[in-house]
């Protein structure tokens, strides 16, 4: 089975409602220049939030190892879109209690956060 992680990332232009043009450009880039990222993961992992103008990546219970090809491709995608002027936020929660990884660009808004709870399971 292997070690599994839950991963979430959001990519968006700064400026919120004032930046519709950049959001539309991000959609175009994702469907052309970055189509290979979409293809390697599949449509179940990506969604568009038109109200908040963001691309959302959501993967649960995946083997997230930096040397896996699809992981390398996704992390390169984050770097590339940031180089084009977009912000991103990334979080990964592993199976161990202290295994939390976060990354965000300098001007990111801070929309992602980790929330844990304690549950009883008999």
N, C-alpha and C positions, 0 to 999 in steps of 0.2 A: 504494500500500500504506500509506504513512504511518508515522509513528513509533509504536511499540508499547511497552506496559508490561505487567509482571506485577504484580498487585495482590492483597493478602490483607488481610482485616480479621477481627477476632473481637469479638463483643459478648457480655458476660456480667454477671451480678450479682456483687457481692462476697459473700464468705462461703462459697464452695465448696459442700460437701455440706450445709451448714446452711441453704442458701438455695433450696430446691426450689420454694417458693411463688413467689419472684421470677422464677425461671427459667420456670415455667409461665406466669406473667404475661407475660414477654417473648414466649413462643410465641404467646399469644393476641393481643398487640399486633401482632406481625408479620403475623398472619393476618387482622387487622381494620384497625386504624388505619394500619398501614404496608403494606398489601396492594399499593399502587401501586408500591412499591419492588420487591417480588417480581415483579410483573407486567411492569415495564419491563425487568427483567434476565432473568427466566426461572428455572426451577427448577435448571438446571445450575450456577448460580453460588452457590447457597446450600445449606448442609447444617447439620444439628443434631448436636452432639456431646453426647449425653445423659450420658455418663460424666463429662465435664468441665463440663457445663451451659453450653454456649456455642453461639452462632450463628456460623457460619464463612462468610465471603464469599471466594471464590477465583476470580479472573479472570486468565487468561493470554493474552498477546498481544492486548491490547485498546488501542484508541485512547483514552487517558485525558487528556482536555482539560477543564478546569474549566468551560468554557462549553457543553459538551454537555449536553442536558437530563437524560439518565439519570445522568450524573456529578453534576450539581447535586442531583438527587433523592437520590442515595446519600449525598452529603456532608451534606445537610440531615437525612437519616435518622440519621446518626451523632450530629449535634448534638442532635437531638430525643430520642433514647434516652438520651443522657447527661443531658439535662435531667430525665428521668424516674428517674434514679438508677442507670443502668447504666454500666458501664465499657466502653471500646473501645480497641483497638489497631489501627493501620492502617499498612501499608507498601506502597510502590510502588517498583518497580525498573524504570527505563527502559533503553533500548538502549545508551546511553552509560555508560561505566564509572563515572562520578561522579554519575550521575543516580539518586539514592536519596532518597525522601521518607518520613519517618516522622511519625506523630502518635499520641499516646495521651493518655488522660485522666490526671489527677493521681494517682489511686489504682489505676491499672491494674497488674496483676501482672508485666508484662514477659514474656509468653509468646512473642511474636513476635520474631524476630531475623533478620538478613540473614546468609546464608552464601554466600560465593563461592569458586570454585576456579579454578585455571588448568588448562586442558586443551590438548592438542596435537591439531591437526586438519590432516592432510596432504591 
